Amino acid sequence: MSTTPNIIPVIIGADLNCYHVARAFHEEYGVISEAFGRYETSATLGSKIIHFHCVPELDTDEVFLSEMNAFAAAHPDEKKILIGCTDDYANLIARSRPVLGDRFIIP
């Protein structure tokens, strides 16, 4: 396993897909992912490889941008990779690219 301590996977979602993405990053880089969702599910509940942030109105542009900007400000030196785990969240990220593109790597 290689180590890249300055990356943070920022996963938007809380379902099994979120867990699988976090697991892939953990297996490859040994990092803990930050996940944001409107509610926690059994896939992320108590996970040792995911730090979950419950944000009930995350699916609104205003709240999403506020949360992501605050997170980016708190982690200025790390490379933050922003990944949406549902079509709705992927669309939310795509709409936010003009604002967040200089703070996150957005695949």
MDTraj code that builds the backbone (N, CA, C; nanometers):
import mdtraj as md
import numpy as np

residues = "MET SER THR THR PRO ASN ILE ILE PRO VAL ILE ILE GLY ALA ASP LEU ASN CYS TYR HIS VAL ALA ARG ALA PHE HIS GLU GLU TYR GLY VAL ILE SER GLU ALA PHE GLY ARG TYR GLU THR SER ALA THR LEU GLY SER LYS ILE ILE HIS PHE HIS CYS VAL PRO GLU LEU ASP THR ASP GLU VAL PHE LEU SER GLU MET ASN ALA PHE ALA ALA ALA HIS PRO ASP GLU LYS LYS ILE LEU ILE GLY CYS THR ASP ASP TYR ALA ASN LEU ILE ALA ARG SER ARG PRO VAL LEU GLY ASP ARG PHE ILE ILE PRO".split()
xyz = np.array([
    [0.0851, -0.1182, 0.0000],
    [0.0000, 0.0000, 0.0000],
    [0.0892, 0.1240, 0.0000],
    [0.0631, 0.2136, -0.0945],
    [0.1365, 0.3396, -0.0959],
    [0.0665, 0.4378, -0.0029],
    [0.1406, 0.5357, 0.0436],
    [0.0795, 0.6346, 0.1306],
    [0.0875, 0.7715, 0.0666],
    [-0.0227, 0.8395, 0.0652],
    [-0.0320, 0.9759, 0.0164],
    [-0.1102, 1.0535, 0.1211],
    [-0.0418, 1.1012, 0.2255],
    [-0.1126, 1.1609, 0.3384],
    [-0.1801, 1.2942, 0.3101],
    [-0.1508, 1.3563, 0.1960],
    [-0.2097, 1.4881, 0.1732],
    [-0.3331, 1.4840, 0.0834],
    [-0.3963, 1.3679, 0.0654],
    [-0.5229, 1.3640, -0.0093],
    [-0.6380, 1.3320, 0.0852],
    [-0.7494, 1.3935, 0.0557],
    [-0.8718, 1.3654, 0.1311],
    [-0.9825, 1.3375, 0.0311],
    [-1.0306, 1.2129, 0.0252],
    [-1.1504, 1.1876, -0.0545],
    [-1.2707, 1.2511, 0.0160],
    [-1.3429, 1.3355, -0.0547],
    [-1.4637, 1.3987, -0.0010],
    [-1.5791, 1.3414, -0.0817],
    [-1.6530, 1.2520, -0.0177],
    [-1.7568, 1.1753, -0.0854],
    [-1.8932, 1.2314, -0.0464],
    [-1.9733, 1.2604, -0.1470],
    [-2.1063, 1.3145, -0.1220],
    [-2.2061, 1.2010, -0.1396],
    [-2.2609, 1.1574, -0.0277],
    [-2.3534, 1.0454, -0.0248],
    [-2.3316, 0.9637, 0.1008],
    [-2.4210, 0.8690, 0.1250],
    [-2.4114, 0.7892, 0.2468],
    [-2.4454, 0.6423, 0.2235],
    [-2.4619, 0.6043, 0.0988],
    [-2.5084, 0.4691, 0.0698],
    [-2.3916, 0.3717, 0.0526],
    [-2.4232, 0.2535, 0.0058],
    [-2.3216, 0.1505, -0.0137],
    [-2.2169, 0.1940, -0.1152],
    [-2.2566, 0.2679, -0.2162],
    [-2.1604, 0.3197, -0.3128],
    [-2.0573, 0.4081, -0.2429],
    [-2.1015, 0.4902, -0.1517],
    [-2.0113, 0.5754, -0.0731],
    [-1.9098, 0.4882, 0.0001],
    [-1.9564, 0.3847, 0.0641],
    [-1.8668, 0.2958, 0.1374],
    [-1.7639, 0.2324, 0.0443],
    [-1.8078, 0.1869, -0.0723],
    [-1.7152, 0.1218, -0.1655],
    [-1.6088, 0.2187, -0.2175],
    [-1.6474, 0.3414, -0.2445],
    [-1.5505, 0.4417, -0.2881],
    [-1.4498, 0.4682, -0.1755],
    [-1.4995, 0.4846, -0.0543],
    [-1.4111, 0.5072, 0.0602],
    [-1.3175, 0.3884, 0.0819],
    [-1.3695, 0.2697, 0.0656],
    [-1.2866, 0.1503, 0.0833],
    [-1.1745, 0.1440, -0.0207],
    [-1.2051, 0.1795, -0.1442],
    [-1.1032, 0.1797, -0.2497],
    [-0.9912, 0.2786, -0.2158],
    [-1.0265, 0.3978, -0.1701],
    [-0.9253, 0.4947, -0.1310],
    [-0.8456, 0.4452, -0.0108],
    [-0.9142, 0.3836, 0.0840],
    [-0.8456, 0.3331, 0.2036],
    [-0.7479, 0.2209, 0.1682],
    [-0.7900, 0.1306, 0.0830],
    [-0.7030, 0.0193, 0.0448],
    [-0.5819, 0.0673, -0.0342],
    [-0.6014, 0.1652, -0.1205],
    [-0.4907, 0.2122, -0.2039],
    [-0.3972, 0.3091, -0.1312],
    [-0.4540, 0.4008, -0.0527],
    [-0.3744, 0.5078, 0.0063],
    [-0.3713, 0.5088, 0.1586],
    [-0.4536, 0.4274, 0.2221],
    [-0.4567, 0.4233, 0.3674],
    [-0.5210, 0.5450, 0.4312],
    [-0.6067, 0.6155, 0.3572],
    [-0.6696, 0.7373, 0.4079],
    [-0.8127, 0.7106, 0.4542],
    [-0.8584, 0.7959, 0.5411],
    [-0.9979, 0.7946, 0.5844],
    [-1.0714, 0.8995, 0.5027],
    [-1.1839, 0.8616, 0.4464],
    [-1.2626, 0.9536, 0.3639],
    [-1.3556, 1.0366, 0.4507],
    [-1.3851, 1.1545, 0.4021],
    [-1.4859, 1.2417, 0.4614],
    [-1.6104, 1.2270, 0.3752],
    [-1.7205, 1.1880, 0.4347],
    [-1.8455, 1.1719, 0.3610],
    [-1.9494, 1.2690, 0.4147],
    [-2.0241, 1.3287, 0.3239],
    [-2.1309, 1.4208, 0.3591],
    [-2.2609, 1.3663, 0.3012],
    [-2.3649, 1.3647, 0.3824],
    [-2.4940, 1.3184, 0.3363],
    [-2.6052, 1.3772, 0.4211],
    [-2.7281, 1.3597, 0.3731],
    [-2.8434, 1.4135, 0.4469],
    [-2.8774, 1.3292, 0.5685],
    [-2.8383, 1.2030, 0.5659],
    [-2.8586, 1.1142, 0.6795],
    [-2.7615, 0.9981, 0.6657],
    [-2.7283, 0.9382, 0.7772],
    [-2.6349, 0.8268, 0.7758],
    [-2.7107, 0.6968, 0.7540],
    [-2.6512, 0.6070, 0.6779],
    [-2.7116, 0.4762, 0.6534],
    [-2.6243, 0.3684, 0.7166],
    [-2.6713, 0.2470, 0.7129],
    [-2.5942, 0.1371, 0.7717],
    [-2.4595, 0.1198, 0.7024],
    [-2.4480, 0.1620, 0.5778],
    [-2.3219, 0.1485, 0.5047],
    [-2.2123, 0.2377, 0.5631],
    [-2.2497, 0.3504, 0.6200],
    [-2.1500, 0.4420, 0.6757],
    [-2.1519, 0.4477, 0.8276],
    [-2.2557, 0.3987, 0.8891],
    [-2.2715, 0.4031, 1.0340],
    [-2.1595, 0.3267, 1.1037],
    [-2.0819, 0.3957, 1.1814],
    [-1.9765, 0.3317, 1.2588],
    [-1.8556, 0.2866, 1.1780],
    [-1.8446, 0.3276, 1.0541],
    [-1.7317, 0.2871, 0.9713],
    [-1.6027, 0.3481, 1.0240],
    [-1.4962, 0.2704, 1.0215],
    [-1.3652, 0.3185, 1.0649],
    [-1.2872, 0.3829, 0.9505],
    [-1.3410, 0.3760, 0.8297],
    [-1.2706, 0.4347, 0.7154],
    [-1.3442, 0.5568, 0.6593],
    [-1.4531, 0.5959, 0.7259],
    [-1.5325, 0.7109, 0.6825],
    [-1.5620, 0.7992, 0.8033],
    [-1.5346, 0.9274, 0.7894],
    [-1.5798, 1.0253, 0.8878],
    [-1.7025, 1.0910, 0.8266],
    [-1.8198, 1.0652, 0.8851],
    [-1.9456, 1.1078, 0.8246],
    [-1.9940, 1.2403, 0.8825],
    [-2.0412, 1.3283, 0.7925],
    [-2.0980, 1.4577, 0.8298],
    [-2.2448, 1.4578, 0.7875],
    [-2.3346, 1.4650, 0.8833],
    [-2.4775, 1.4681, 0.8529],
    [-2.5203, 1.6134, 0.8309],
    [-2.5684, 1.6402, 0.7100],
    [-2.6120, 1.7751, 0.6727],
    [-2.7499, 1.7605, 0.6083],
    [-2.8570, 1.7794, 0.6873],
    [-2.9924, 1.7504, 0.6382],
    [-3.0322, 1.8172, 0.5072],
    [-2.9854, 1.9367, 0.4781],
    [-3.0238, 2.0063, 0.3550],
    [-2.9086, 2.0123, 0.2550],
    [-2.8247, 1.9108, 0.2559],
    [-2.7069, 1.9069, 0.1690],
    [-2.7419, 1.9118, 0.0217],
    [-2.8609, 1.8704, -0.0136],
    [-2.8997, 1.8646, -0.1548],
    [-2.9396, 2.0003, -0.2128],
    [-2.9301, 2.1063, -0.1329],
    [-2.9564, 2.2408, -0.1848],
    [-2.8236, 2.3073, -0.2193],
    [-2.8222, 2.3832, -0.3261],
    [-2.6985, 2.4470, -0.3711],
    [-2.6355, 2.5329, -0.2616],
    [-2.7151, 2.6123, -0.1948],
    [-2.6634, 2.7037, -0.0930],
    [-2.5955, 2.6289, 0.0218],
    [-2.6617, 2.5288, 0.0753],
    [-2.6055, 2.4530, 0.1872],
    [-2.4830, 2.3735, 0.1422],
    [-2.4920, 2.3109, 0.0245],
    [-2.3789, 2.2344, -0.0270],
    [-2.2548, 2.3232, -0.0417],
    [-2.2703, 2.4387, -0.1057],
    [-2.1573, 2.5293, -0.1247],
    [-2.1006, 2.5770, 0.0085],
    [-2.1874, 2.6078, 0.1020],
    [-2.1430, 2.6516, 0.2339],
    [-2.0603, 2.5431, 0.3030],
    [-2.1099, 2.4202, 0.3010],
    [-2.0388, 2.3083, 0.3650],
    [-1.9051, 2.2804, 0.2967],
    [-1.9040, 2.2795, 0.1654],
    [-1.7805, 2.2491, 0.0926],
    [-1.6776, 2.3612, 0.1082],
    [-1.7232, 2.4863, 0.1053],
    [-1.6304, 2.5973, 0.1254],
    [-1.5712, 2.5948, 0.2655],
    [-1.6527, 2.5631, 0.3653],
    [-1.6028, 2.5542, 0.5033],
    [-1.5026, 2.4395, 0.5167],
    [-1.5338, 2.3261, 0.4551],
    [-1.4425, 2.2121, 0.4622],
    [-1.3100, 2.2456, 0.3935],
    [-1.3162, 2.3066, 0.2769],
    [-1.1947, 2.3431, 0.2040],
    [-1.1106, 2.4421, 0.2851],
    [-1.1752, 2.5379, 0.3494],
    [-1.1033, 2.6359, 0.4307],
    [-1.0337, 2.5695, 0.5497],
    [-1.0947, 2.4648, 0.6030],
    [-1.0368, 2.3936, 0.7173],
    [-0.9224, 2.3000, 0.6777],
    [-0.9090, 2.2722, 0.5484],
    [-0.8057, 2.1801, 0.4987],
    [-0.7339, 2.2414, 0.3774],
    [-0.6689, 2.3560, 0.3963],
    [-0.6117, 2.4268, 0.2816],
    [-0.4923, 2.3573, 0.2158],
    [-0.4212, 2.2747, 0.2888],
    [-0.2985, 2.2164, 0.2357],
    [-0.3152, 2.0776, 0.1750],
    [-0.4317, 2.0178, 0.1904],
    [-0.4554, 1.8847, 0.1370],
    [-0.5211, 1.8927, 0.0002],
    [-0.4954, 1.7909, -0.0800],
    [-0.5660, 1.7756, -0.2072],
    [-0.6985, 1.7085, -0.1752],
    [-0.8060, 1.7747, -0.2075],
    [-0.9395, 1.7249, -0.1770],
    [-1.0058, 1.6793, -0.3065],
    [-1.0429, 1.5522, -0.3122],
    [-1.1053, 1.4944, -0.4309],
    [-1.2545, 1.4835, -0.4037],
    [-1.3368, 1.5549, -0.4792],
    [-1.4807, 1.5626, -0.4559],
    [-1.5538, 1.4656, -0.5485],
    [-1.6270, 1.3717, -0.4882],
    [-1.6932, 1.2650, -0.5635],
    [-1.8391, 1.2549, -0.5199],
    [-1.9299, 1.2551, -0.6166],
    [-2.0722, 1.2353, -0.5890],
    [-2.1106, 1.0902, -0.6098],
    [-2.1853, 1.0345, -0.5166],
    [-2.2200, 0.8917, -0.5239],
    [-2.3625, 0.8652, -0.5701],
    [-2.4330, 0.9670, -0.6125],
    [-2.5632, 0.9484, -0.6762],
    [-2.5687, 1.0462, -0.7935],
    [-2.6608, 1.0244, -0.8847],
    [-2.6754, 1.1171, -0.9970],
    [-2.7072, 1.2580, -0.9484],
    [-2.7938, 1.2689, -0.8477],
    [-2.8303, 1.4011, -0.7963],
    [-2.7089, 1.4733, -0.7390],
    [-2.6272, 1.4022, -0.6626],
    [-2.5081, 1.4648, -0.6051],
    [-2.4041, 1.4944, -0.7123],
    [-2.3906, 1.4081, -0.8113],
    [-2.2980, 1.4361, -0.9216],
    [-2.3410, 1.5630, -0.9954],
    [-2.4709, 1.5806, -1.0160],
    [-2.5217, 1.7023, -1.0793],
    [-2.4976, 1.8251, -0.9914],
    [-2.5156, 1.8098, -0.8611],
    [-2.4902, 1.9186, -0.7667],
    [-2.3436, 1.9618, -0.7746],
    [-2.2541, 1.8657, -0.7790],
    [-2.1113, 1.8964, -0.7904],
    [-2.0818, 1.9645, -0.9235],
    [-2.1397, 1.9133, -1.0305],
    [-2.1165, 1.9725, -1.1631],
    [-2.1630, 2.1182, -1.1661],
    [-2.2788, 2.1469, -1.1077],
    [-2.3283, 2.2856, -1.1030],
    [-2.2357, 2.3751, -1.0199],
    [-2.1678, 2.3151, -0.9226],
    [-2.0836, 2.3906, -0.8302],
    [-1.9392, 2.4032, -0.8760],
    [-1.9051, 2.3362, -0.9855],
    [-1.7657, 2.3373, -1.0340],
    [-1.7091, 2.4786, -1.0499],
    [-1.7840, 2.5755, -1.1052],
    [-1.7254, 2.7098, -1.1199],
    [-1.6830, 2.7724, -0.9862],
    [-1.7516, 2.7366, -0.8792],
    [-1.7197, 2.7927, -0.7475],
    [-1.6160, 2.7075, -0.6745],
    [-1.6252, 2.5764, -0.6863],
    [-1.5401, 2.4863, -0.6083],
    [-1.4183, 2.4326, -0.6826],
    [-1.4126, 2.4537, -0.8128],
    [-1.3071, 2.3948, -0.8934],
    [-1.1663, 2.4331, -0.8558],
    [-1.1475, 2.5464, -0.7910],
    [-1.0135, 2.5856, -0.7486],
    [-0.9780, 2.5328, -0.6100],
    [-1.0751, 2.4709, -0.5412],
    [-1.0513, 2.4182, -0.4066],
    [-1.0516, 2.2672, -0.3998],
    [-1.1144, 2.2038, -0.5006],
    [-1.1276, 2.0580, -0.5036],
    [-1.0848, 2.0040, -0.6395],
    [-1.0355, 1.8829, -0.6396],
    [-1.0203, 1.8088, -0.7638],
    [-1.1571, 1.7488, -0.7904],
    [-1.2136, 1.7786, -0.9070],
    [-1.3473, 1.7316, -0.9398],
    [-1.3361, 1.6458, -1.0658],
    [-1.3372, 1.5125, -1.0484],
    [-1.3223, 1.4244, -1.1669],
    [-1.4387, 1.4394, -1.2647],
])
top = md.Topology()
chain = top.add_chain()
for i, resn in enumerate(residues, 1):
    res = top.add_residue(resn, chain, resSeq=i)
    for name in ("N", "CA", "C"):
        top.add_atom(name, md.element.get_by_symbol(name[0]), res)
traj = md.Trajectory(xyz[None], top)
